[in-house]
Amino acid sequence: MFDYVHENKRLVQIVLAIIILPFALWGVDSYTGSRGKADAVATVNGERITQQELANALRQQQEKLRQQMGANFNPAMLDNPEMKRAIMENLVTQRLMLLRAKDAKLIVADEQMARVIGGIEAFQDNGKFDKKLYETVLANQGMSPLYFEARMRDEMLWQQMQDAYLQNGYASISVAEKIIRLNEQQRTVSTSPVSFQTFLAEVKVDEDALKKYYNQNMQEFQVGEQAKVEYVKFSMEDLLTKIEVSIDDVRKYFDEHQGEFGTPEERRAAHILISVPANASQAQQDAAREKSEQLLQQIRKIPGKFAELASKNSQDPGSAANGGDLGFFSRGMMTKPFEDAVYALKPGEISGLVKSEFGYHIIRLVAVKPSKAIPFNEARESIVGKLRQQKAADRFAEQAEKFSNTVYEQSDTLKPAADLIGSRIEQGGWVNNGMAAGELWTAKMQQAIFSSEVTKNKRNTAAVEVAPNILVAARVLEYKPTAVRAFAEVRGVIQQKLQRQQALERATEQGTAILAQLQNGGKPKMSWSPVQTITRSQHGSLDAGLVKKIFQAHSEKFPLYVGVEVPQTGYMLARIEAVKDGDSTVEEKRTRYAQQLRQLTGEEIFRAYMADARKNADIEMNIPEAATIQP
């Protein structure tokens, strides 16, 4: 139980991803209760999925794509029904699996939750869980601990449900051996190319063909609208260098926030848990209590045997192997009855029976690490940075509105807006509508630049947030509408393209004819490459289509011949001279393959389970066209 964070790194990564996403949340009441209040975009067995949840999921996907694609990210890719439906389908599946997990009586213990949260680096200071930091990180993302823990509990339940299937796939050794023989099969081959370059000099394309191609494919030669712009950028980062922080302000902050400057008291405890199921009968509860009392009497007589008795009797698998040792923890990490008992003990003392929702605990306090305060001189620089950041944020928020208003109200020039923030007007060069998003020219900024109000009426764009705490307003200096390049400009490009196409066709015709001769026993004059041995996964620079053909060829008689069109070069012929199956006698290899196959079959079983669950569930979806990513 208490080693959960080490055994479930993937889950912790998911949780960390949740933390860094900028959620627009309404508090835990929204998460647990709004499903019955807000308009539903879907229902799963009567449980509602709200518009807010869909908006949050869209935003999560947006941030994920932004991190993966960087400057190439375009928010418009999320603004289509297919993407929204895919995200909604995922929400429905998660909700259904969560309901199934709860129906199966799966639970996440508070101790388990505390251990996972305590192991997340984002909440640690010098490698130790810091409750203040935990609350601050969540608050900065608009989350309360209660909301975060409710969400995380659901993630862990979902993971339990998934693992129950993923970890129970099946694969026999005989199947593994067959896969080894096929997957690691070696084929000895040589190749001979028929290059399209050979035919280029023979190919002639007349003027009518060039013009016909141009007229039928004008979209290829279309140049999107362009605008040459100037702009003003206003960022919080620019304000940081202008912010002064007095020593009096630093001292005042230090005095008023003593809890931030130090480490809290930590306690190390060991325990013996006799668990009581949540749905236990009175008889089961009485039996557990009786067993706990007997153990407590033994420990009071011989305290030195606490670790031994914990190893033999504790029903907390995560700590029993360590003699019940839970390591160091601070307040807020354990369930309240357990924590209250620990903080009432002195080092070496053993508690009476402590009842929690998990059962009966017998607790021994092993050690205490007292709280430690950081002196003012050590905290000074971090406080200066924090106050400067706060003041810059306040000033940015105050001036951002004035900046936006100035850009709008004096829409025929950017100079007043630049003067307001003490900046200057920059030259932005040419911007192409629909070009890959850059640091400044995001999809939203491009949309603003190429609006008719800006391009035709020569007004400033609105102040657009191109990144967190960065506003940009632009003005079009010169505009070029969408146009098709003239035939004379692209004639050479079309000629090369058509010549290449015809040369490739001739290379394919000749290669196919040669292959037919070889397969019928003929011996055309040709040059073969040196012999090489390939497998399905290791085939050097050979074309993937050719490799597929090579491994599809079967015969008792060698050599075998195959061929395939290669769009980049022409046609490629291959001669197969020998086949050798992979060695399936190595025990370690068989075991590794069997494990991989069990994982694959586990995934298939889980997919089948989800499909059956959806088939038998009452699901209604009503995805609103106006569903958007909330600011």
C-alpha positions in Angstrom: 0.0 0.0 0.0 2.7 2.5 1.1 5.0 1.7 -1.9 2.3 2.8 -4.3 4.1 5.8 -5.6 7.1 3.7 -6.6 5.0 1.0 -8.3 2.7 3.4 -10.2 5.0 6.0 -11.8 2.7 6.3 -14.8 -0.1 7.4 -12.5 2.1 10.0 -10.8 3.1 11.4 -14.2 -0.6 11.7 -15.0 -1.2 13.6 -11.7 1.8 15.9 -12.4 0.3 16.6 -15.9 -3.0 17.5 -14.2 -1.1 20.0 -11.9 0.6 21.9 -14.6 -2.6 22.4 -16.7 -4.3 25.7 -16.2 -7.8 24.5 -15.1 -10.7 27.0 -14.8 -12.3 25.3 -11.9 -15.3 26.1 -9.7 -14.2 24.2 -6.6 -15.0 20.8 -5.3 -18.7 21.4 -5.2 -18.7 21.7 -9.0 -16.8 18.4 -9.3 -19.0 16.4 -7.0 -22.4 18.1 -7.2 -22.8 20.2 -10.4 -23.5 17.2 -12.5 -27.1 17.4 -11.3 -27.3 21.2 -11.7 -25.6 22.2 -14.9 -26.7 21.4 -18.4 -25.4 17.9 -19.3 -23.5 17.2 -22.5 -23.8 13.5 -21.8 -25.2 11.1 -19.2 -23.7 7.7 -18.3 -26.1 5.4 -16.4 -27.9 8.5 -15.1 -24.6 10.3 -14.1 -24.2 13.7 -15.9 -21.1 15.0 -17.7 -21.4 18.8 -17.6 -20.4 21.5 -20.1 -17.7 22.6 -17.7 -16.1 19.1 -17.6 -16.1 19.1 -21.4 -14.5 22.5 -21.5 -11.8 21.4 -19.0 -11.1 18.3 -21.1 -10.8 20.4 -24.2 -8.3 22.6 -22.4 -6.3 19.7 -21.2 -6.0 18.4 -24.7 -5.0 21.9 -25.9 -2.2 22.2 -23.4 -1.0 18.6 -24.1 -0.8 19.4 -27.9 0.8 22.8 -27.2 3.6 21.1 -25.2 4.1 18.4 -27.8 4.0 20.6 -30.9 5.5 23.8 -29.6 5.6 26.6 -32.2 3.7 24.3 -34.7 0.6 24.2 -32.4 -2.6 25.6 -33.8 -5.6 26.0 -31.5 -7.9 25.7 -34.5 -7.2 22.0 -34.7 -9.5 21.5 -31.6 -12.3 23.6 -33.1 -14.0 20.8 -35.0 -16.8 18.3 -34.2 -14.6 15.2 -34.7 -12.1 16.3 -32.0 -14.8 17.3 -29.6 -16.6 14.0 -30.1 -13.4 12.0 -29.5 -12.8 13.9 -26.3 -16.4 13.4 -25.2 -16.1 9.6 -26.0 -13.0 9.5 -23.7 -14.9 11.3 -20.9 -17.8 8.9 -21.3 -15.4 5.9 -21.1 -13.7 7.3 -18.0 -17.0 7.9 -16.2 -18.3 4.5 -17.1 -15.1 2.8 -15.9 -15.2 4.8 -12.7 -18.8 3.7 -12.1 -17.8 0.1 -12.7 -14.9 0.4 -10.3 -17.2 1.7 -7.6 -19.7 -1.0 -8.3 -16.8 -3.5 -7.9 -16.2 -2.0 -4.4 -12.7 -0.9 -5.3 -11.4 1.7 -2.9 -8.4 4.0 -2.5 -7.2 4.2 1.2 -6.3 7.5 2.7 -2.9 6.2 3.7 -2.4 5.1 0.1 -3.5 8.6 -1.2 -1.2 10.3 1.3 1.8 8.2 0.3 1.3 9.0 -3.4 0.8 12.7 -2.8 3.8 12.9 -0.5 5.9 11.3 -3.3 5.1 14.0 -5.9 8.1 16.2 -6.5 5.9 19.3 -7.2 4.8 19.2 -3.5 8.3 18.6 -2.0 10.8 20.9 -0.6 14.3 19.4 -0.3 12.9 16.0 -1.0 10.2 16.1 1.6 6.5 16.7 1.4 5.6 20.3 2.3 1.9 20.9 3.1 2.2 24.7 2.6 3.8 24.1 -0.8 1.1 21.6 -1.6 -1.7 24.1 -0.9 0.2 26.9 -2.7 0.7 24.9 -5.9 -2.9 23.8 -6.0 -4.1 27.3 -5.2 -2.0 28.7 -8.1 -3.9 26.4 -10.4 -7.3 27.3 -8.9 -7.7 24.0 -7.1 -8.4 23.2 -3.5 -6.8 20.1 -1.9 -10.3 18.6 -1.6 -10.9 18.9 -5.3 -7.4 17.6 -6.2 -7.7 14.6 -4.0 -11.2 13.8 -5.3 -9.9 13.9 -8.8 -6.8 11.9 -8.0 -8.8 9.3 -6.1 -10.9 8.8 -9.3 -7.7 8.5 -11.4 -6.4 5.8 -9.0 -9.7 3.9 -9.1 -9.6 4.0 -12.9 -6.0 2.7 -12.8 -7.0 -0.1 -10.5 -9.8 -1.1 -12.8 -7.5 -1.0 -15.9 -4.7 -2.9 -14.2 -7.0 -5.7 -13.2 -7.3 -6.6 -17.0 -3.9 -5.4 -18.3 -2.0 -7.5 -15.8 -4.0 -10.7 -16.6 -3.3 -11.3 -20.3 -2.5 -14.8 -21.4 0.1 -16.3 -23.8 1.4 -19.8 -24.0 5.0 -20.7 -24.5 4.2 -22.4 -27.9 2.7 -19.2 -29.2 5.7 -17.3 -28.0 8.0 -19.7 -29.8 6.1 -19.3 -33.0 6.2 -15.5 -32.7 10.0 -15.6 -32.1 10.5 -17.8 -35.2 8.6 -15.4 -37.4 9.6 -12.1 -35.8 13.3 -12.9 -35.8 13.3 -14.8 -39.1 16.3 -13.8 -41.2 16.2 -13.6 -45.0 19.3 -13.3 -47.2 18.6 -10.9 -50.0 20.2 -8.8 -52.7 18.5 -5.9 -54.7 18.6 -4.3 -58.1 17.0 -0.9 -58.8 15.3 0.3 -61.9 15.7 4.1 -61.5 13.3 6.6 -63.0 16.3 8.8 -63.7 17.2 6.6 -66.7 14.0 7.6 -68.4 13.9 11.3 -67.8 15.8 12.2 -71.0 13.2 10.2 -73.0 10.2 11.9 -71.5 8.7 14.9 -73.4 5.7 16.9 -72.0 3.9 19.2 -74.5 2.7 22.7 -73.7 -1.0 21.6 -73.8 -0.4 19.0 -71.0 1.4 21.7 -68.9 -1.5 24.1 -69.2 -4.1 21.4 -68.6 -2.4 20.4 -65.4 -2.2 24.1 -64.3 -5.9 24.7 -65.0 -7.0 21.5 -63.2 -4.8 22.0 -60.1 -4.8 25.7 -59.5 -5.1 25.1 -55.7 -1.5 23.9 -55.7 -0.3 27.3 -56.9 -2.5 29.4 -54.6 -0.7 31.9 -52.4 -2.6 32.7 -49.2 -3.2 36.3 -48.1 -0.2 38.1 -46.6 0.2 41.1 -44.4 3.3 43.2 -43.5 2.8 44.3 -39.9 4.2 46.4 -37.1 3.3 45.6 -33.5 3.7 46.4 -29.8 4.3 43.7 -27.2 3.4 44.1 -23.6 4.6 41.4 -21.1 4.8 40.9 -17.4 8.5 39.9 -17.9 9.3 43.4 -19.1 7.9 44.9 -15.9 10.0 42.7 -13.6 13.1 44.8 -14.2 11.2 48.0 -13.3 9.9 46.8 -10.0 11.6 47.9 -6.8 11.1 46.0 -3.5 12.1 47.8 -0.2 13.8 46.0 2.7 10.8 47.0 4.9 8.4 45.1 2.6 10.7 42.1 2.7 10.9 42.2 6.5 7.1 42.6 6.8 6.4 39.6 4.6 8.9 37.5 6.5 7.3 38.4 9.8 3.8 37.8 8.6 4.5 34.4 6.8 6.7 32.6 9.3 5.1 29.3 8.4 6.6 29.5 4.9 10.2 29.7 6.1 11.1 26.4 7.6 10.3 22.8 7.7 7.4 21.4 9.7 7.7 18.9 12.5 7.9 15.3 11.1 7.2 12.1 13.0 8.3 8.5 12.2 5.8 5.9 13.3 5.3 2.1 12.9 1.9 0.5 13.1 0.0 -2.8 13.1 -3.2 -2.7 11.1 -6.0 -5.2 11.6 -8.3 -4.2 8.7 -12.1 -4.0 8.9 -13.9 -3.9 5.5 -16.2 -1.0 5.0 -19.2 -3.4 4.7 -18.1 -5.6 7.6 -20.8 -7.2 9.7 -20.9 -6.6 13.5 -19.4 -10.1 14.0 -16.4 -9.2 11.8 -15.9 -5.9 13.5 -15.9 -7.7 16.9 -13.4 -10.3 15.8 -11.0 -7.7 14.4 -11.2 -5.7 17.7 -10.6 -8.8 19.8 -7.6 -9.8 17.7 -6.2 -6.2 18.0 -6.6 -6.2 21.8 -4.8 -9.5 22.0 -1.9 -8.1 20.0 -1.9 -5.0 22.1 -1.6 -7.0 25.3 1.4 -9.0 23.9 3.1 -5.7 22.8 2.6 -4.1 26.3 4.3 -7.2 27.9 7.2 -7.3 25.4 7.5 -3.9 23.5 10.7 -5.0 21.8 8.7 -7.5 19.7 6.6 -4.8 18.0 8.4 -5.1 14.6 8.2 -8.9 14.7 4.5 -8.9 15.6 3.9 -6.3 12.9 5.6 -8.4 10.3 3.5 -11.5 11.2 0.1 -9.8 11.8 -0.2 -6.4 10.2 -2.7 -6.3 7.3 -1.0 -3.3 5.7 1.2 -5.1 3.0 3.2 -1.9 2.3 4.6 -1.6 5.8 4.3 -5.1 7.3 7.5 -6.3 5.6 9.3 -3.4 7.3 8.1 -4.2 10.7 5.2 -1.8 10.4 7.6 1.2 9.7 5.9 4.0 7.8 8.9 6.4 7.7 8.7 10.1 8.4 5.6 12.1 7.6 4.1 15.5 8.6 0.6 16.7 9.6 -2.0 16.3 6.9 -0.5 13.2 5.3 -2.4 10.5 7.3 -6.0 10.0 8.1 -7.1 12.1 11.1 -7.6 9.5 13.9 -4.2 8.0 13.0 -2.5 11.4 12.9 -4.0 12.6 16.1 -2.8 9.5 17.9 0.7 9.8 16.5 1.0 13.5 17.6 -0.2 12.6 21.1 2.7 10.1 21.6 6.2 10.6 22.8 9.2 8.8 21.1 9.1 5.1 22.1 5.5 5.2 23.4 2.9 2.8 22.1 -0.7 3.8 21.6 -3.9 2.0 22.6 -6.2 0.8 19.9 -6.9 3.5 17.3 -9.9 3.1 15.1 -9.9 4.5 11.5 -12.0 3.8 8.5 -9.4 1.1 7.6 -9.6 -0.9 10.8 -7.7 -1.0 14.1 -4.2 0.4 14.5 -1.6 -0.1 17.2 1.0 2.7 16.8 4.5 3.1 18.1 6.2 6.5 17.7 9.7 5.9 16.6 11.3 9.4 16.3 10.5 13.1 16.0 12.2 15.6 13.7 11.4 19.1 15.2 10.4 22.0 12.9 13.3 24.2 11.7 13.0 27.9 11.0 15.0 29.6 8.2 16.7 32.9 9.2 15.8 36.1 7.5 19.1 36.5 5.7 18.6 33.1 4.0 15.0 33.8 3.0 15.6 37.4 1.9 16.4 36.7 -1.8 13.4 34.4 -2.4 11.1 36.9 -0.7 12.4 39.7 -3.0 11.7 37.5 -6.0 8.3 36.6 -4.8 7.3 40.2 -4.0 8.7 41.4 -7.3 6.7 38.8 -9.1 3.5 39.7 -7.2 3.9 43.5 -7.9 4.7 42.8 -11.5 1.6 40.7 -11.8 -0.5 43.4 -10.1 0.9 46.1 -12.4 0.5 44.0 -15.5 -3.2 43.3 -14.6 -3.7 47.0 -14.0 -2.0 48.2 -17.2 -3.2 45.4 -19.4 -6.7 46.8 -19.4 -5.4 50.3 -20.1 -3.2 48.9 -22.9 -6.2 47.1 -24.5 -8.4 50.2 -24.2 -5.8 52.5 -25.8 -5.3 50.1 -28.7 -9.0 50.0 -29.3 -9.8 53.7 -28.7 -6.9 55.1 -30.8 -7.2 52.5 -33.5 -5.4 54.4 -36.2 -1.9 54.2 -34.6 0.0 52.0 -32.1 2.1 54.9 -30.7 -0.1 55.8 -27.7 -0.2 52.2 -26.6 3.6 51.9 -26.9 4.0 55.2 -25.0 1.7 53.9 -22.2 3.8 50.9 -21.4 7.2 52.6 -22.2 7.9 50.3 -25.1 8.5 50.8 -28.9 6.8 49.8 -32.1 8.5 46.7 -33.7 8.6 45.8 -37.4 7.1 42.3 -37.8 7.7 41.6 -41.5 5.3 39.6 -43.6 2.8 37.3 -42.0 1.1 34.6 -44.0 -2.4 33.6 -43.0 -2.4 30.0 -41.9 1.3 29.7 -41.4 2.7 27.6 -38.6 2.1 29.3 -35.3 5.1 31.1 -33.9 6.0 32.8 -30.7 4.0 35.9 -31.6 2.0 34.9 -34.7 -0.3 32.4 -33.0 -3.5 31.3 -34.7 -5.5 33.7 -32.7 -3.2 36.6 -33.6 -3.4 35.6 -37.3 -7.1 35.6 -37.0 -7.0 39.1 -35.6 -4.6 40.4 -38.3 -6.6 39.1 -41.2 -10.0 40.3 -40.1 -11.6 42.8 -42.5 -11.6 45.5 -39.9 -7.8 45.3 -39.8 -6.9 44.6 -43.4 -9.4 46.8 -45.1 -10.2 49.6 -42.6 -6.5 49.8 -41.5 -7.3 49.6 -37.8 -5.2 48.2 -35.0 -5.9 44.6 -34.0 -7.3 44.0 -30.5 -4.6 43.3 -27.8 -4.3 39.5 -28.1 -2.8 37.2 -25.4 -0.3 35.2 -27.4 1.1 33.5 -24.2 0.4 33.8 -20.5 1.0 37.4 -19.5 2.0 38.5 -22.9 -0.2 40.8 -25.0 0.4 41.8 -28.6 -1.4 44.4 -30.7 -0.5 44.7 -34.4 -1.3 47.0 -37.3 -1.2 46.1 -41.1 1.2 48.2 -43.2 0.7 46.4 -46.4 -1.8 43.7 -47.5 -1.8 41.1 -50.3 -5.0 39.1 -50.9 -5.1 35.4 -51.8 -3.9 34.9 -55.4 -3.0 32.2 -57.8 0.6 32.3 -59.2 0.7 32.9 -62.9 1.3 30.0 -65.3 4.6 31.4 -66.4 5.9 31.4 -62.8 5.1 27.8 -62.2 5.6 26.3 -65.7 9.0 24.9 -64.8 7.7 23.2 -61.6 4.8 21.6 -63.5 7.2 20.4 -66.2 9.5 18.7 -63.7 6.6 17.1 -61.9 5.0 15.6 -65.1 8.3 14.4 -66.4 9.0 12.7 -63.1 5.6 11.0 -63.1 6.0 9.6 -66.6 9.6 8.5 -65.9 8.3 6.7 -62.7 5.6 5.0 -64.8 8.2 3.7 -67.3 10.5 2.5 -64.6 7.6 0.6 -63.0 6.7 -0.9 -66.4 10.2 -2.1 -67.0 10.7 -3.4 -63.5 7.5 -5.4 -63.6 8.5 -6.9 -66.9 11.9 -7.9 -65.5 10.2 -9.4 -62.4 8.0 -11.6 -64.7 11.0 -12.9 -66.5 12.8 -13.8 -63.3 9.8 -15.5 -61.8 9.4 -17.6 -65.0 13.0 -18.8 -65.0 14.5 -16.2 -67.3 17.9 -14.7 -66.8 17.8 -11.0 -67.9 21.1 -9.2 -67.7 21.2 -7.1 -64.6 23.4 -6.0 -61.6 22.6 -7.2 -58.1 23.8 -5.5 -54.9 26.0 -7.4 -52.3 24.0 -10.0 -50.3 22.6 -8.7 -46.9 20.7 -10.5 -44.1 17.6 -8.7 -42.9 14.8 -9.2 -40.3 11.4 -7.7 -40.1 12.6 -5.0 -37.7 16.2 -4.6 -39.0 16.4 -4.1 -42.7 18.8 -1.1 -43.1 17.7 1.3 -45.8 15.4 -1.0 -47.7 12.0 0.4 -48.6 9.3 -0.8 -46.1 7.0 -1.9 -48.9 9.8 -4.0 -50.4 10.6 -5.6 -47.0 6.9 -6.5 -46.6 7.0 -8.2 -50.0 10.2 -10.0 -49.1 8.7 -11.5 -46.0 5.4 -12.4 -47.7 7.2 -14.6 -50.3 7.1 -18.3 -49.6 8.5 -21.3 -51.5 10.7 -24.3 -51.0 12.7 -23.4 -54.0 15.3 -20.6 -54.1 16.0 -18.0 -55.3 12.7 -16.1 -54.9 12.0 -12.8 -56.7 9.8 -9.9 -55.6 9.5 -6.3 -56.7 7.7 -3.1 -55.6 7.3 0.4 -56.9 9.3 2.9 -54.9 7.9 6.5 -55.4 11.2 8.2 -54.6 13.4 6.2 -56.9 11.4 4.1 -59.4 11.1 0.3 -59.0 13.1 -2.1 -56.8 13.7 -5.8 -57.4 14.8 -8.2 -54.6 16.3 -11.7 -54.8 15.7 -13.9 -51.8 18.4 -16.6 -51.5 17.8 -18.1 -48.0 15.5 -18.1 -45.1 16.4 -18.9 -41.5 13.9 -19.0 -38.6 14.6 -17.2 -35.3 16.0 -19.2 -32.4 13.2 -20.0 -30.0 15.1 -22.3 -27.7 16.5 -19.6 -25.4 14.5 -19.6 -22.2 15.1 -15.9 -21.4 13.9 -14.9 -24.9 10.8 -17.1 -24.6 10.0 -15.5 -21.2 10.4 -12.0 -22.6 8.2 -12.6 -25.6 5.6 -14.3 -23.4 5.5 -11.2 -21.2 5.0 -8.9 -24.1 2.2 -11.1 -25.5 0.5 -11.2 -22.1 0.6 -7.4 -22.1 -1.0 -7.3 -25.6 -3.7 -9.8 -24.8 -4.4 -8.0 -21.5 -4.9 -4.8 -23.5 -7.2 -6.6 -25.9 -9.2 -8.1 -22.9 -9.6 -4.6 -21.5 -10.7 -3.2 -24.8 -13.3 -6.0 -25.1 -14.4 -5.3 -21.5 -14.8 -1.6 -22.3 -16.8 -2.4 -25.5 -19.1 -4.7 -23.6 -19.5 -2.1 -20.8 -20.5 0.5 -23.3 -22.9 -1.8 -25.1 -24.7 -2.5 -21.8 -24.6 1.1 -20.5 -27.3 3.7 -20.8 -25.3 6.5 -22.6 -26.7 9.7 -24.1 -24.4 12.3 -25.7 -25.4 15.8 -26.9 -22.2 17.6 -27.8 -22.9 21.4 -28.1 -21.4 22.9 -31.3 -20.5 25.9 -29.2 -18.4 23.9 -26.7 -15.2 25.9 -26.3 -12.1 26.0 -24.2 -12.9 28.2 -21.3 -10.5 31.1 -20.6 
